[in-house]
Amino acid sequence: MERLRSRLAGFKEVLSASVIDLKKLRKLCLQGCPDEEGIRATCWKVLLGYLPLNTKEWEGFLKGQRELYVQLMSEAIVDPHAGEDDSRPPDDHPLSLSPTSNWHRYFKDNSVLLQIDSDSRRLYPDISFFQLPTNYPRAAYNASMEALKERVDKSALPSQKVSMSKDGMKNLSLHPRTESEPYSSLKQGEEAHWEVVERILFIHAKVYSGISYVQGMNEILGPIYYVFAQNPNKSWREHAEADAFFCFAKLMAEIGDNYTRKLDFSKVGIGAAMDKMMHLLERKDKKLHKNLVQKGVEPTYFSFRWLTLLLSQEFLLPDVIHLWDWLFTSSQKMDYLIYFSCAMLVCARSELIEGDFSECIKLLQNYPVAHADISKLLGVAEDIKKIYPL
């Protein structure tokens, strides 16, 4: 208890300074951020480069960013019915192919929205949080704005069999969506937290159209929004949506190359990151590396998901959050992720060496609970980082 109080005091001292000492904050966060008093949420906003180090600038900066988010929201979510009068351009109608037509933009957006909606609805199904109503629905920004869920629910919007790859959509089977999916029952005007995540992802896809949306981005945004929306400080919690959008954008700017197909086998793409991880394993444990290679256990079978989703699907949400406390301390997040992934392999060494191909793949795609001690894995990752720097 005394140690916890001492750590809390240390965080408060750093975060209350006129100018935050980033080096000190990173050192504190290496051991995990406290949940108390919204400290973790504030630390993440600083570590991700969203909040300026000068704390005196926070109030004005946040006001501007949150106003900007409202503007981006109004611009991104197109209402094709708006301005239905004589002033509407003649090429703005439901059959128009003009890029300036609101109707054309509306239907084009729906193809991306379908995938986002499908992914957002099933976000972290093992916990109830994302199915519960938020106290800050879209009405807090714009009461007249159409809910994206309602847009998908309309029977006129074809749906369901959509698969999004890095280079666009594929396997699109058009048919009206059915009502067989189990959705949470919310009161009129309420929004579930997953709907907030859906809106953030949709706006991000519109603002950053070069990368748009790729399946799995919901798994990156989910923990960020969860931490911000759980802030005990109401003045911060009510702006969780806007703050999560900008922090997600900051993080994607760092790891976005992993979602760009053209860069897969470049020096900065996911292929290079997987190779880097295997080279690190070879330096750390030649026997294990040789064993996996001989059995044909390619990194694409397991580490593609590990690295692109920042391990968000390999552990329970509390453990993912603890891991990200450590991950966000680095300006080289992919390198830290590679250290940790290598630690996961090393900690499962015996089973991997003894197992055949199928057993190894099963283990690595469903990392065993027996080895899923985040504190232990972080310790091994730190040791690897010190002895075998990338």
C-alpha positions in Angstrom: 0.0 0.0 0.0 2.8 2.4 0.9 4.5 1.6 -2.5 1.2 2.4 -4.3 0.9 5.7 -2.5 4.5 6.5 -3.4 3.9 5.7 -7.1 0.7 7.8 -7.1 2.6 10.7 -5.6 5.3 10.3 -8.2 2.8 10.4 -11.1 1.0 13.4 -9.7 4.2 15.3 -9.2 5.3 14.8 -12.8 1.8 15.5 -14.3 1.2 18.6 -12.2 4.5 20.3 -13.2 4.3 23.4 -15.5 6.3 21.4 -18.1 6.1 17.6 -18.0 9.5 15.8 -17.8 8.8 13.2 -20.5 11.8 11.1 -19.5 10.6 10.8 -15.9 7.0 10.0 -17.1 8.2 7.3 -19.4 10.3 5.7 -16.6 7.2 5.7 -14.3 5.0 4.2 -16.9 7.4 1.3 -17.6 6.0 -0.3 -14.5 2.4 0.4 -15.4 0.1 3.4 -14.9 -2.3 3.6 -12.0 -6.0 3.5 -12.6 -6.7 6.0 -9.9 -7.8 9.6 -10.7 -7.6 9.1 -14.4 -3.8 9.0 -14.3 -3.5 6.3 -17.0 -5.7 8.3 -19.4 -3.6 11.4 -19.0 -0.4 9.5 -19.3 -1.5 7.9 -22.6 -2.5 11.3 -24.0 1.0 12.7 -23.2 2.9 9.6 -24.3 1.0 9.4 -27.6 1.9 13.1 -28.3 -1.6 14.4 -28.1 -1.3 16.6 -25.1 1.6 19.2 -25.1 4.2 18.9 -22.4 3.4 22.4 -21.2 0.4 21.8 -19.0 -0.5 25.5 -19.0 -1.5 25.0 -22.7 -3.8 22.1 -22.0 -7.1 24.0 -21.5 -6.8 26.0 -24.8 -5.4 23.1 -26.8 -8.2 20.7 -25.7 -10.9 23.2 -26.4 -9.6 23.7 -29.9 -9.2 20.0 -30.6 -12.7 19.1 -29.3 -14.2 21.9 -31.4 -12.3 20.6 -34.4 -13.6 17.1 -33.8 -17.2 18.4 -33.9 -16.4 20.1 -37.2 -14.9 16.9 -38.6 -17.9 14.9 -37.5 -20.3 17.3 -39.3 -18.2 17.2 -42.5 -17.7 13.4 -42.5 -21.2 12.2 -41.8 -23.0 13.3 -45.0 -26.7 13.9 -45.0 -27.8 13.6 -48.7 -31.2 15.0 -47.8 -29.7 18.3 -46.6 -30.6 21.3 -48.7 -33.3 19.6 -50.8 -34.4 22.8 -52.5 -33.9 24.8 -55.7 -30.3 25.6 -54.7 -29.2 22.0 -54.9 -26.9 21.3 -58.0 -28.6 19.4 -60.8 -26.1 16.6 -60.5 -26.8 15.9 -56.8 -29.3 13.1 -56.9 -29.3 9.4 -55.9 -28.1 8.2 -59.3 -25.4 10.7 -59.7 -21.8 9.7 -60.2 -20.4 13.2 -59.7 -17.7 13.3 -57.0 -19.2 16.5 -55.7 -22.7 14.9 -55.2 -23.7 14.4 -51.6 -25.6 11.3 -52.7 -22.6 9.8 -54.5 -20.5 10.4 -51.3 -23.2 8.9 -49.2 -23.4 5.6 -51.1 -19.6 5.4 -51.4 -19.2 5.9 -47.7 -21.6 3.0 -47.0 -19.2 0.4 -48.3 -16.6 1.4 -45.7 -19.3 1.8 -43.0 -20.6 -1.7 -43.4 -17.2 -3.2 -42.4 -16.7 -0.8 -39.6 -20.2 -1.5 -38.2 -19.7 -5.3 -38.4 -16.3 -5.0 -36.5 -17.5 -2.5 -34.0 -20.5 -4.5 -32.9 -18.4 -7.5 -31.8 -15.7 -5.5 -30.1 -14.5 -7.3 -26.9 -17.6 -9.5 -26.6 -16.4 -11.0 -23.3 -17.1 -7.7 -21.4 -20.3 -5.8 -21.3 -18.8 -2.2 -21.5 -19.1 -1.7 -25.2 -22.7 -2.8 -25.2 -23.7 -0.4 -22.4 -25.1 3.1 -23.2 -22.7 6.0 -23.0 -23.7 9.1 -21.1 -22.4 11.2 -24.0 -24.2 10.1 -27.2 -24.0 12.0 -30.6 -26.9 14.2 -29.4 -24.4 16.0 -27.2 -22.7 17.1 -30.4 -25.5 17.3 -32.9 -29.0 16.1 -32.1 -30.1 16.1 -35.7 -27.2 13.9 -37.0 -28.2 10.5 -38.2 -26.8 7.6 -36.1 -24.5 5.4 -38.2 -26.2 2.3 -36.7 -29.6 3.5 -38.1 -28.0 4.1 -41.4 -26.8 0.5 -41.5 -30.1 -0.8 -40.2 -32.1 0.7 -43.0 -33.5 -2.1 -45.2 -32.5 -0.2 -48.3 -28.8 -0.5 -47.4 -27.4 -3.8 -48.7 -25.3 -5.6 -46.2 -23.6 -8.4 -44.6 -21.0 -10.4 -46.6 -18.3 -7.8 -46.8 -14.6 -8.5 -46.5 -12.1 -5.6 -46.4 -8.6 -6.2 -47.3 -5.7 -3.7 -47.4 -6.3 -2.9 -51.0 -10.1 -2.5 -50.8 -13.2 -4.5 -50.5 -13.6 -8.0 -51.8 -16.2 -10.8 -51.5 -19.1 -8.4 -51.4 -22.5 -10.2 -51.5 -25.4 -7.8 -51.6 -28.6 -8.7 -49.7 -30.8 -6.9 -47.2 -29.5 -7.4 -43.7 -31.7 -9.5 -41.3 -32.7 -8.8 -37.8 -31.2 -12.1 -36.5 -28.1 -10.5 -35.0 -28.3 -10.0 -31.2 -28.0 -6.3 -30.5 -28.3 -4.6 -27.1 -31.7 -3.1 -26.3 -31.3 0.6 -25.7 -33.8 3.3 -25.1 -34.7 5.9 -27.7 -31.8 8.4 -28.0 -29.3 6.2 -26.3 -26.0 5.0 -27.9 -23.9 2.0 -26.9 -20.1 2.6 -26.5 -19.5 0.5 -29.6 -21.5 3.0 -31.6 -19.0 5.7 -30.4 -16.1 3.5 -31.5 -17.9 3.0 -34.9 -18.3 6.8 -35.3 -14.6 7.5 -34.5 -13.5 4.8 -37.0 -15.8 6.2 -39.7 -14.6 9.8 -39.3 -11.0 8.6 -39.2 -11.5 6.7 -42.5 -13.0 9.8 -44.1 -10.3 12.2 -42.8 -7.4 9.8 -43.5 -8.8 8.5 -46.8 -5.3 7.3 -47.9 -5.5 4.5 -45.4 -9.3 4.5 -44.9 -10.3 1.6 -42.7 -8.7 -1.8 -42.5 -10.2 -4.7 -40.5 -8.5 -4.8 -37.1 -8.3 -1.0 -36.5 -11.3 -1.4 -34.1 -9.1 -3.6 -31.9 -6.5 -0.8 -31.7 -9.1 1.9 -30.9 -11.1 -0.1 -28.4 -8.6 -0.1 -25.5 -7.9 3.6 -26.0 -11.5 4.6 -25.9 -12.2 2.3 -23.0 -9.5 3.9 -20.9 -10.7 7.4 -21.7 -14.4 6.7 -21.2 -13.6 5.2 -17.7 -11.9 8.3 -16.5 -13.4 9.2 -13.1 -13.0 12.9 -13.9 -16.3 13.9 -15.6 -14.7 16.9 -17.4 -12.3 14.5 -19.2 -14.8 11.6 -19.5 -17.4 13.6 -21.5 -14.8 14.3 -24.2 -13.5 10.7 -24.4 -14.8 10.4 -28.0 -12.9 13.4 -29.3 -9.7 12.7 -27.3 -9.8 9.0 -28.4 -10.1 10.1 -32.1 -6.9 12.2 -32.0 -4.9 9.7 -29.9 -5.9 6.9 -32.3 -4.8 9.1 -35.2 -1.5 9.8 -33.5 -0.9 6.1 -33.0 -2.0 5.1 -36.5 0.5 7.7 -37.8 3.2 5.6 -36.2 2.0 2.1 -37.0 0.0 2.8 -40.2 2.6 1.3 -42.4 1.5 -2.1 -41.1 -1.9 -1.5 -42.7 -0.6 -0.5 -46.1 -0.4 -3.4 -48.5 2.1 -1.7 -50.8 4.6 -1.5 -48.0 4.2 -5.1 -46.7 7.6 -6.2 -47.9 9.4 -2.8 -47.8 11.8 -1.8 -45.0 9.0 -0.3 -43.0 6.1 -2.7 -43.7 4.7 -5.6 -41.7 6.9 -8.1 -43.6 10.1 -6.4 -42.4 8.8 -6.3 -38.8 8.1 -10.1 -38.9 11.6 -10.7 -40.3 13.1 -8.4 -37.6 11.3 -10.4 -34.9 12.7 -13.7 -36.2 16.2 -12.3 -36.5 16.0 -11.2 -32.9 14.8 -14.6 -31.8 17.8 -16.1 -33.7 20.2 -13.9 -31.7 18.4 -14.7 -28.4 17.8 -18.4 -28.9 19.4 -20.1 -31.9 18.0 -23.5 -31.0 14.4 -22.4 -30.8 14.7 -20.3 -34.0 16.2 -23.3 -35.9 13.5 -25.6 -34.6 10.7 -23.3 -35.7 12.3 -22.8 -39.2 12.8 -26.6 -39.7 9.1 -27.3 -38.8 8.0 -24.6 -41.2 6.4 -22.4 -38.5 6.4 -19.1 -40.5 5.9 -15.8 -38.6 3.0 -15.0 -41.0 1.0 -17.7 -39.3 1.0 -15.9 -35.9 3.0 -12.7 -35.7 1.1 -10.9 -38.4 -1.8 -10.6 -36.0 0.4 -10.0 -33.0 2.2 -7.0 -34.7 -0.7 -5.4 -36.6 -3.1 -5.5 -33.6 -0.5 -4.6 -31.0 -1.3 -8.0 -29.3 -4.7 -6.7 -28.4 -6.3 -10.1 -29.3 -3.8 -12.3 -27.4 -4.6 -11.2 -23.9 -7.5 -10.1 -21.7 -8.2 -6.4 -21.9 -6.7 -5.5 -18.5 -3.5 -7.2 -19.6 -3.5 -5.4 -22.9 -3.8 -2.1 -21.1 -0.9 -2.9 -18.8 1.2 -4.0 -21.9 0.3 -0.7 -23.7 1.4 1.3 -20.6 4.9 -0.1 -21.4 4.6 0.1 -25.2 3.5 3.7 -25.3 6.7 4.8 -23.4 8.7 4.3 -26.6 8.9 6.4 -29.7 9.8 3.1 -31.4 6.7 1.2 -30.6 7.2 -1.5 -33.2 10.6 -2.3 -31.8 9.1 -2.7 -28.3 6.4 -4.9 -29.8 9.0 -7.0 -31.4 10.9 -7.4 -28.1 7.7 -8.5 -26.4 6.7 -10.9 -29.2 10.2 -12.5 -28.9 9.6 -12.8 -25.1 6.4 -14.6 -25.8 8.2 -17.2 -28.0 11.0 -17.6 -25.4 8.6 -18.1 -22.5 6.8 -20.9 -24.5 10.1 -22.4 -25.6 9.6 -26.0 -24.2 6.2 -26.5 -25.7 7.3 -25.1 -29.1 10.4 -27.3 -29.3 8.5 -30.4 -28.3 5.5 -29.8 -30.4 4.9 -30.6 -34.1 3.9 -28.0 -36.7 0.2 -28.1 -35.9 0.7 -28.0 -32.1 3.1 -25.0 -32.5 0.6 -23.1 -34.7 -2.3 -23.8 -32.3 -0.2 -22.6 -29.3 1.0 -19.4 -31.0 -2.5 -18.5 -32.3 -4.0 -19.2 -28.9 -1.3 -18.1 -26.5 -1.5 -20.3 -23.4 -2.8 -18.8 -20.2 0.1 -20.5 -18.3 2.5 -18.2 -20.0 0.3 -15.1 -20.2 1.7 -13.4 -17.1 2.2 -9.9 -18.5 4.6 -8.8 -15.7 6.8 -11.8 -16.4 6.7 -11.3 -20.1 7.5 -7.6 -19.7 10.5 -8.6 -17.6 11.8 -11.0 -20.2 11.2 -8.4 -23.0 13.2 -5.8 -21.0 16.1 -8.2 -20.6 16.0 -9.0 -24.4 15.9 -5.2 -25.1 19.0 -4.6 -22.9 21.1 -7.5 -24.3 20.0 -7.6 -27.9 19.1 -4.0 -29.0 17.5 -3.6 -32.4 
